[in-house]
Structure formats: structure tokens, C-alpha cells
């Protein structure tokens, strides 16, 4: 599997490079909604645009478990 280094937040001074597979990003979906997830701006997680769950990325691996996800905007 090919791994690429994505250059995130290029418009800011502190550029953050996160090694994550481009192929993996293309195929990952929310396990609940079955919608493609998107990398968050700070690359700390993968967000489902449908249910707003943010799944964490730990040690360059996405944790796609609903119990581990945080619902963005929930108080």
C-alpha cells in the first residue's frame, strides 16, 4: 500500500505533515451513515459530514468505532 504525505494547513505558518494513505482516505466511510469521511483541518480525525461524528486518528491509524467518535457540536 502506498503512503503519501499530505501537506495540511498550507496557508498557515505551522505546516503539519501527516503520513496517511491516500487510498485509505478514498475508501473510508462512516460505519453508521455509510458516507465518505473527510480529514479534519488539524488531521486529528476523520469527520462524517452527515452525522458530524469525528473519528480519531491515532498513530496514523483511523479508529472507526462509533463508541470512540466524538459528535462535533454536541454539548
Protein Blocks (a to p, Z undefined) as FASTA:
>chain_A
ZZddddehklbmbdcdddddfklmmmpccfklopacdddfklpaccdfklopacddeehi
acfbfklpccehiZZ
